[in-house]
Amino acid sequence: MKALDDLLARRIYLGVTGLSRAGKTVFVTSLIHNLLRADTRAEECPLRGLDVFDEDRLIGGSLRHDANATVPEFPYRKALQAITGESPQWPEPTRGISRIRIDLRFRRSDGGLTGQAATRLGLTTGTLQLEIVDYPGEWLVDLPMLGMEFEDWSAAMLAQAERGIRAELSRDWLAFVRQRPPGAPHDEEWAEQASALYAEYLRACSERHLRNLQPGRFLHPADLRGASVLRFCPLPDLTGRGEPGSLHATFRAKFHDYQEKVVRAFYRKHFAGLDRQVVLVDALSALNDGQEAFEDQSEALAAILQSFRHGKYSLLGWLMGRRISKVLFAATKADHVIRGDRLHLENLTRRMLHVLDENNTIKTSADTHVQAIAAIRATKDTRRADNGREILIGRRPDDPHEFPLEPGAIPLDFPPDWAALDYRFWDFQPDPAPSWQHSGFPTLRMPEVLNFLIGEDLK
């Protein structure tokens, strides 16, 4: 009977991605921990609102470790220790791809063909094998490179590097690559220095909270650190395709290698197998960083949206078909705004995606949902004693004591009216709450997230 139960078990591959600071590591840690440890007797159980839990059909979850895996396991226990230790702090972000699997045992409902068939066979319980694939959103930003030639990509990156704050950050790299004409003979030592300067420029952009950065593996090389496929960069003043043996021709060949061996290989091996996808969006930090950073993140999200295009003209049609059936765009850190502004954060994110997805390719290719969430809630809602206005209480990084803070208002439309913007992002830290290790994390809207992603699979 167990063999038949295993045969009927459903496996779901859930991709989780987001640009830097969006909270991927916290999201995955919270999701796993609450499914493993949520206390049904707790007054505010973090799974309250998840249908299978409210209907008393969730039996429990268990982690499954694959001894033969070739992909690193998501560092769940290390992240959990960082959040619940004596000096709680947000965990170190993951830099490459990782996986983790949790098996959820549940009592079947009477509805649905699968449930009815299983009941007739005497199988009143079922198993959902949820495999979570965590990967950097910066790798998705590389997708548009698949449709470009090296010369067009170089021109676009050089134009980008000369705009706004990038002009200052790119100065050393641009000065170096302009010293040698692209038609000069290739020199591997020069190429290594040029690519290193370009990588430093991208890292400087990232530190200034710019997000539309290519190639993504220059920022998060993972297993490609030091590989020769990363020894290229955009070149100025390109004509034709370059003479054989020239810098131009060699960088062009490396660019094509990057397209085939890195970008396409990633999608074929990992992305093409996903059933569901979560894209975490940190609109709050981008608002705080100003107009240029916000617009740059919007451009990066526009590139990520291409990952979910399907149909006749899709770059990914031949890679993944129509496999992804649900896409959730989660506006993270909803606990960093007052209660009355959380719907505004959700609407701002929804409006942003609507504007960026001009052809409605997401809406027509997958079941999509936008939700403002806090994977781990770090604030409490309260009101000022003098005027009754909503405020937050939380801990700042530089002080262990709780403070009442007023973050200001979230704009109601995209793009925001920057002249009228009155929002301040506070980097709240997790509470020193030992009970979290044993009873789960407090969240905002995470049960609704689970209902959307896997609720129908737990019937």
KACOR-V722206 format. One record per pair of residues at least 12 apart in sequence whose C-alpha atoms are under 8 Angstrom apart, sorted by the first residue. I is the first residue (numbers start at 1). GAP is how many residues later the second one is. If there is no record, write none. Layout:
i/gap
I/GAP
I/GAP
This chain:
i/gap
5/118
5/121
5/122
6/121
8/118
8/119
9/117
9/118
9/119
9/120
10/117
10/118
10/119
10/447
11/117
11/118
11/119
11/120
12/116
12/117
12/118
12/119
12/262
12/263
12/264
13/117
13/118
13/119
13/120
13/260
13/261
13/262
13/263
14/116
14/117
14/118
14/119
14/260
14/261
14/262
14/263
14/264
15/117
15/118
15/119
15/120
15/256
15/259
15/260
15/261
15/262
15/263
16/12
16/116
16/117
16/118
16/119
16/261
16/262
16/263
16/264
17/117
17/118
17/119
17/120
17/260
17/261
17/262
17/263
18/118
18/119
18/120
18/261
18/262
18/263
19/117
19/118
19/119
19/192
19/261
19/262
19/263
20/116
20/117
20/118
20/191
21/261
22/258
22/259
22/260
22/310
23/70
23/257
23/259
23/309
24/69
24/70
24/110
24/256
25/54
25/66
25/67
25/68
25/69
26/53
26/64
26/65
26/349
26/350
27/348
27/349
28/104
28/106
29/47
29/50
29/51
30/345
30/346
30/410
30/411
31/344
31/415
32/44
32/70
33/407
33/408
34/12
34/13
34/405
34/406
34/407
35/12
35/25
35/26
36/24
36/25
36/26
37/400
37/401
37/402
37/403
38/400
38/401
38/402
39/399
39/400
39/401
42/397
44/398
45/394
45/395
45/397
46/394
46/395
46/396
46/397
46/400
46/401
47/399
47/400
48/399
49/398
49/399
50/397
50/398
50/400
50/401
50/405
51/400
51/404
52/54
52/403
52/406
52/407
57/49
57/50
57/51
57/52
58/46
58/47
58/48
58/49
59/45
59/46
59/47
59/48
60/44
60/45
60/46
61/41
61/42
61/43
61/44
62/40
62/41
62/42
63/37
63/38
63/39
63/40
64/36
64/37
64/38
64/39
65/35
65/36
71/26
71/27
71/28
72/25
72/26
72/27
73/25
73/26
73/27
74/24
74/25
74/26
74/60
78/13
79/12
79/13
80/357
83/347
84/348
84/349
84/350
84/352
84/353
85/347
85/349
86/346
87/345
88/341
88/342
88/343
88/344
89/340
89/341
90/339
90/340
94/41
94/42
95/40
95/41
95/125
95/127
96/38
96/39
96/40
96/124
96/125
96/126
97/36
97/37
97/38
97/39
98/35
98/36
98/37
99/32
99/33
99/34
99/35
100/31
100/32
100/33
101/28
101/29
101/30
101/31
102/27
102/28
102/29
103/24
103/25
103/26
103/27
104/23
104/24
104/25
104/26
105/20
105/21
105/22
105/23
106/19
106/20
106/21
106/352
107/17
107/18
107/19
108/16
108/17
108/18
108/350
108/351
109/350
110/349
111/348
112/347
115/344
128/329
128/330
136/84
137/167
138/73
138/74
138/75
138/76
138/78
138/79
138/81
138/82
139/76
139/77
139/78
139/124
140/76
140/163
140/164
140/167
141/71
141/72
141/73
141/74
141/75
141/159
141/160
141/162
141/163
142/72
142/73
142/74
142/121
142/161
143/120
143/160
143/161
143/163
143/164
144/159
144/162
145/114
146/113
146/117
146/118
146/169
147/168
150/84
150/102
150/105
150/106
151/87
151/88
151/90
151/101
153/81
154/79
154/80
154/81
154/82
155/79
155/80
155/81
157/77
158/76
158/77
158/78
164/128
166/39
169/32
169/35
169/36
170/28
170/31
172/25
173/21
173/24
173/25
173/28
176/18
177/17
177/58
177/59
178/58
181/56
182/53
182/54
182/55
182/56
182/60
182/64
182/65
182/66
183/59
183/60
183/63
183/64
183/65
184/62
184/63
185/60
185/61
185/62
186/59
186/60
186/61
186/62
186/64
187/60
191/40
191/41
192/39
192/40
194/37
194/38
194/39
195/35
195/36
195/37
195/38
196/35
198/35
199/19
199/20
202/12
202/16
202/17
203/16
208/85
209/77
209/80
209/84
210/83
210/86
210/87
211/82
211/85
211/86
211/89
212/84
212/85
212/87
212/88
213/87
217/13
218/12
229/25
229/26
229/28
229/29
230/24
230/28
231/20
231/23
232/19
232/22
232/23
233/18
235/13
267/52
267/53
268/51
268/52
271/49
272/47
272/48
272/49
272/51
273/47
273/50
274/49
274/50
275/48
275/49
275/50
275/51
276/48
276/49
276/50
276/51
276/177
277/47
277/49
277/50
277/51
278/49
278/50
278/51
278/52
279/48
279/49
279/50
279/51
280/49
280/50
280/51
280/52
281/48
281/49
281/50
281/51
281/68
282/49
282/50
282/51
283/48
283/49
283/66
284/49
284/141
285/140
287/136
288/135
288/136
288/137
291/127
298/54
298/58
301/55
302/51
302/54
302/55
305/52
305/57
308/16
308/53
308/54
308/57
308/58
309/52
309/53
309/56
310/12
310/51
310/55
322/43
324/42
325/40
325/41
325/42
326/40
326/41
326/42
326/127
327/39
327/40
327/41
327/42
328/40
328/41
328/42
328/43
328/121
328/125
329/39
329/40
329/41
329/42
330/40
330/41
330/42
330/43
331/14
331/15
331/18
331/39
331/40
331/41
331/42
332/40
332/41
332/42
332/43
333/39
333/40
333/41
333/42
334/38
334/39
334/40
334/110
335/38
335/39
335/42
335/43
335/44
335/45
335/109
336/43
336/56
336/71
336/89
336/90
336/92
337/55
337/70
337/71
337/72
337/73
338/43
338/52
338/53
338/54
338/69
339/42
339/51
340/50
341/68
341/69
342/30
343/29
344/66
344/67
344/68
345/27
345/65
345/66
345/67
346/24
346/25
346/26
347/65
347/66
348/63
348/64
348/65
348/66
349/21
350/20
351/62
351/63
352/62
352/63
355/59
371/74
371/78
372/72
372/73
373/70
373/71
373/72
373/73
374/69
374/70
374/71
374/72
375/67
375/68
375/69
375/71
376/54
376/65
376/66
376/67
376/68
377/53
377/64
377/65
377/66
377/67
378/16
378/17
378/50
378/51
378/52
378/53
379/13
379/14
379/15
379/16
379/49
380/12
380/13
380/14
381/12
390/16
391/13
391/14
391/15
391/16
392/12
392/13
392/14
392/15
393/12
394/34
394/35
395/33
395/34
395/35
395/36
396/30
396/31
396/32
396/33
397/30
397/31
397/32
407/16
407/17
407/18
407/19
408/14
408/15
408/16
409/12
409/13
409/14
410/12
410/13
